[in-house]
Amino acid sequence: MRFIIPLAAVALAFPSLAQQHDPAMHSQHMAQQQPVSGDFRQAVAFPLEMKEHTLTNMRDHLLALQEIQQALAKAEYDQAAEIAEKRLGMSSLALHGAHEVSKFMPQGMQDAGTAMHRGASRFGVAARDVAVTGDLKPAIGALSEVMGACVACHAGYRLK
């Protein structure tokens, strides 16, 4: 269990490593990381109501990521930026009750969440810039960092 948190920190510190990911190796990689007999993510205890609230928020985060990708595919960059900021970015913290939820999170989980929220705000800026620059690559890279924070957190933690 102790190796997962440093791996999450590496993933957050070096998001460019995600660019080297080969999806075909995913099954093999996961088999090497997690023995068949168990889930070695750190279990984090939340009160039942807070757990349900948090899981609902995470499902909305996934939906927001899908909606962002859909907006990007339609070249609706301002729409993608708005979704990112309102639903995932720093201005969404009050909406999600982040201050209350963070009280139950270990520091690494808090750090991953903060990285995701800050990354979403950075993505919003990069997405709006596409309309001016015509260069989508920085926005896609910023979106990858947002998703990398999600992956790092889910790889290291689980709610109980």
Secondary structure, DSSP 4 states (H G I P E B T S, - for coil): -TTHHHHHHHHHH-GGGGGG--GGGHHHHHHHHS-TT---SEEE---HHHHHHHHHHHHHHHHHHHHHHHHHHTT-HHHHHHHIIIIISGGGHHHHTHHHHHTTS-HHHHHHHHHHHHHHHHHHHHHHHHHHH---HHHHHHHHHHHHHHHHHHHHEEE-
